[in-house]
Amino acid sequence: MRKRSDSNNSFFVCAKAKRQQQQFFCLCESEATATTGFLSVRKRSDSNNNYAKAKLIYGKRKYGDLPMRVVAGERKGMPLKAIAGNTTRPTTDKVKESIFNIIGPFFDGGIALDLFAGSGGLGIESLSRGAEHAVFIEKDAKAFQVLQENIKKCRYEDCSELFRIDAKRAVKALLKRDITFKLVFLDPPYHLKEYYDLVQILVDNDKIQHDGIILCEHAKEVELPQRFGDFVLKRQETYGGTIISVYLHSEGV
């Protein structure tokens, strides 16, 4: 909020912005919840009472309006920039926390591959929780810019590789490198089912460690196979219209 100046015009601009902010975030009491036309917002009960947790429920609210943060680990609480508009579909904090409770919650090294990285939420969360290195793949120019900003903000430049490239081309390039992944996140646009075949390519070329984890995020309408080579479907969780499918190596199941 800008300070009120002597200009009446500036004052009205500030007042309008304040009204819009109040309409968007309807903050309630410490443990209560309030639902707006598009959002369910809960005020945190810890020391930082200025943070509001928002969950998209329905309507056409832009994803870039949603607050995002690192949920746990060494960068816990670090706010992350979201991508404006609806061209990408970021994983909400609630779903992200549930995901890492399933596959972690913390890691002892290893390399993470975040295909269709968007703003980088999953890969950054992996680094915060102990992953040694992360490779981020994102084709969209706006999303890639936000991804770069979030990596820099979290001070993860030295342990991250960012590539603005199509996921299929990225996987072809990765096959030529002496690298294996402990964590693989795959969250393509829901209508592009063929991109899930990239998991099979990585498995067939031994690019995923035997103790590795494959996590696919997909719509209910998309049915993924029960296994990718030696990696079998271990668990599925449903969050609204989204399904999280977790694959582990058969020797570890």
PyMOL commands that set and color helices and strands:
alter all, ss='L'
color gray80, all
select helices_A, chain A and resi 8-24+63-65+93-103+121-128+141-153+157-159+167-175+193-204+250-252
alter helices_A, ss='H'
color red, helices_A
select strands_A, chain A and resi 33-35+39-43+52-56+68-69+79-80+111-115+133-137+160-163+181-186+208-219+227-228+231-239+242-249
alter strands_A, ss='S'
color yellow, strands_A
deselect
rebuild
show_as cartoon
